Amino acid sequence: MSLIHPQLAAFAAVIEEASFDGAAQRLSVTPSAISQRVKALEDRLGQVLIVRQLPCRPTEAGEKLLRKVKPMLALETEAYEDFQLEQPNAVHRRLAIAVNDDSLETWVLPALATLNQEFGYLFDVIVDDQDHSLSLLRNGSAVGAVTSETKAIQGCDIHALGTMRYHAIASPEFKQRFFAEGLNLESLTKAPMLVFSRKDELQNRFIQQVVGHDLYPPTHYIPTSTGFVEAAALHLGWCMVPECMIQQALADGKVTMIHPSFTVDVPLYWQHASIRSTTLQNLTKVFVNQAQTKLAIVE
């Protein structure tokens, strides 16, 4: 039997699986039982907690409750381990974390591998821009987030990871075609630009450094960090790429920096729920150590 109240466990499972049927399968009960437990919880609290459409998602009240329940689930798993008990359905060993794609591709994956091998953790990784990932911690979707926000949100601890330095790159042919006369208002307005998503502001920050204001050049939206280097090498456009991802392509002559003296530095931090949790302590230790193999140290 779960140490967490069955109604709370059912509520969390519906959100994590995005459906009542998925929650029922995880908890080895019927969908009707899940529905009854959630409805009883909503009646007790006097609030609707779940938007009942696929995919299921929390209401504003549900988000508030989820922020409290997620850390409880992590602590429940630790309690089973401490007392060497078998956890029913093993449903709470999957840890939801929010990370930006560049971190996932450069240092987070090795960190997750270490944590899985040493502690057996399973992960539910949610990818979002580093300027927006903290919202997933605020609304309870994640127990921790890699973020560029320098201040800890209420109820959370913060740890410096390091600074990710970005360089503007393009293929040599692209650079010759669009930037033969240098970086200026005209060339940056005409040269096609590669952007990860509409939340990605790195290219705009670079433009602001050079010309002092925003521009609106032709833009490709390509949501792949590792593919950015290849896309640039194929002359699709110029883009901002982490320093640790371009060394081989630079050495091979596939890409070049369009202006080495202009860079964009993004300090990164790990924020997580402020609770006494061995799991979160392990996550933090491995994340900090692994990040520092790829990132510059934050001063």
N, C-alpha and C positions, 0 to 999 in steps of 0.2 A: 504494500500500500504506500502511496506517495506521502511524504512528510508534509508537502504543501497541500492546502485544502483542495479537494477535488474540483471545486468550482473555479478556483484560480488556475489550477493546472489545465482545465478544459479551456478557459478563456485564452491562456497563453498559447496553447496548442493550436487553436483556431487561427490566431494571428500568424503564428510561425508557419503553418501549413497553408494559410490563405483559404481554407475551406473547412466546413464542419465534417465532411467526409474524411478529409485528410487527417484532421484531429482525432476522429474516431479510430482510424487505422493505427495511428501512433500510440494511442492510449488503450488500444484493444477493448474498446467498448462500441456500442452502437451509435450512429449519428443522432438518434433520438435522445440517448443519454447525454451526449455532449450538449445538444440543444437545451435540454432540461436544466443542466448545470449552469449554463451561461445565463439562461432566463432567470434562474433563481438568484444568481449573483447580481444581475441587473435589478431585480426586484428589491434585494437587500440594500443596494446602494442608491436606488431611485434614479438610475441613469442608464440610458442605452449605451452599451460599450462597444458594439460591433456593427459596422455597416454590412448588412446582410445581402451582399451581391458579390459575385466572383470578379476578381479575387477579394475575399473578405479583408477588411481593414478596420483599424480602431477608430472610433469617434474621438472627439477631443477629450471626453471623459475617459475613454479607453486608453488613450495615450498616457494620461496622467497615472492610471493604474498600472500600465505596462512598465513605466519607469520604475515602479516599486517592485513589481513582480520579477522582472528579469534578474536582478541581483539575488533575489530569494532563490531562484532556480539554481543559480551557480552554487550558492551556499548549500542547497539540498544535496547536490551531487557530492560536494566535499564531505558532508555528514555521512553519506553512505560509504564513502571511501575510508573515512576515519574509523568507522565501526566495522569495516570489512563486510558490509551487507551488499547483497545484489540489488541494484536499483531496478524497479519495475520498468520494463520497456526501454531502459537506458535512453530516455528521450531528452534529458537535460545536459548531455555531454556535448551538444552542438552549441558552440559559442558564436553569437552574431557580432561581427565587428565591421565597422565602416572604414574603408580605406580609399585613397585615390589610386587610379590605375597605374601611374608611374611608380608609386611605392610598391604596389602589388607585383609589378613586373621586375623590380630591381632588388628589393630586400625583404619584402613581406613573405613571399613564398618560401624562401629558405627558413625564415623564422617559424612559419606554420609547420613546416616539415620537422623542425627540431622539437616543437611543442607536441606534435603528434607522436613522434618516436619516443620522447621521454615520458610523456604523461597520458598519451592516448586520447588527447582532445580531438573532437571533431569541430568543424567550423562552418559557419554560414556567412560567407564574405559578401558584403554589400559594397559595390563600387560607386563612388560619387566623387565629385571634385573636392579638392582639399579645402576650398573656401565654403563648401556647403555640407560636408560630411557630418559636422557637429549637429545638424538638425536631426540626424538619425539617432544620436545619443539623447537629444532632448525629448524626442517623441517616444522613446523606449524601444525603438526597433533594434538597437545595438547596445551591448554592454560597454563598448569602448570604441573610440574613433581616432584615426590619424587625421589631424586637422592643422590648418595654418593659423587657427585662432590662438592668440597668445594668453588669453585669460581663461581660467577654468570656469565652467558654468556651475551654477549652484548644485551642490551635492556631488561634485566630481573632483578628482585629483588630476593633476597635469604633470607631464614629464617631457622635458626637451629631448628631441630625437636627433636633431642636426639640421643642416640647411641643404636643400636640394638646389644646385645651380643649373640654370637652363641657358643654353646657347642657341642662337638663331642659325639654322643650317639650311643649305640648299645644295643641289648638284652643281658642279663647276660650270656646266653648260647653262643652267638656269641663272646662276650668279652673273655670268658674262652677258647673258641676254638682258636681264632686268636691272642689274646693279653695276654695270661697267663704269658708270659715271658716279658711283657711290650711293650711299643711303641718303635719300632726301624725300621731300614731300611728293614729288612726281613719281619717283621709282616705287615708293611704298604704296602709292595709290594704285598703280598699275599691276604690280607683281601679285599673282595669285598666292593665297595664304592657306595653310592647312590648320584646321582647328579641331580639337578632339570632340567638343560638344558645345552647345550654346551657353554652357556655364563656364567654359574655358576662357579665361581672361589673360593668359600668359602672352599671347601674341600682341594683344592690345597694350599690355604694359610695356612691351618692347618698343612698339611704335611711339608710345607716349614719351619714352626716354629719348628717342631720336628726334621727333618733330614737336613734342610738347603738347599734343592733343590727339584725339581719336581720329582715325581714318576708317574708311569702309571699302577696302580692296575686294576684288573677287575672292570668294572663300569656298574651300572644300571642307565639309564636315566628315571626318573620318575617325570613328571612335576606336582607335587602337594605338596604344603607346609604342609597342614594338614595331608596328607597321608604319609609324611616322617616318622612321629613318629610311625604310624602303621606298615609301611614297616620295620622299624628297629626292632620293637617288634616281627615281624614275621621272624627275622633272615636273611633278605635279604642282609643286609650290614650295615655299619656304615655311619653316615652322620652328617652334621652340622645343628642344629635346634635352632631357637631363644629361649632364656631362658624362655620367657613368654609362650611358647607353650609346655613345657615339664614337668611342675611341677606335674600334676596329674599322668602322666605315670611313673615318678620317684617314686612318693609316692606309686603307685600300684605295683611297682617292675617289670613293663613291660620292662623298659629300664634302662640303667645305663650310667653314663658318663665314657668314656674310659680313660680320663685323665683330671680331673677337673681343674688342674692348667694351662692348655693350652686352651685359648679361642680366638675367632676372634671377634673383635669389629668393627662395621660398623656405623660410624656417618652418619646420614641421614639429608637431607635438602629439603626444599620445594622451588622450583624456579617457578616464573610465570612472564608473560609479565608485564613490568614496565609501567602501565597505571593507571590513576585515576579511579578505578572501585570499586563500592560498592560490586559487586559480588566477585571479587578477594579478597577484604578485608575480607568478610565473610568467604570465603574458608580458607584463611590464619589463621584467628582467631580460627576457629573450628579445623583445622588440627593441629595447634601448641598445643592447649589445649588437644586434644584427644591423640596425640602422646605421650605427657608427662605422660599419665597414664600407658603406656606400656614400654617406653624407658627411659634409663638413660639420665640425663641432660648433654648436651655437655658443657664442660668447655672451 
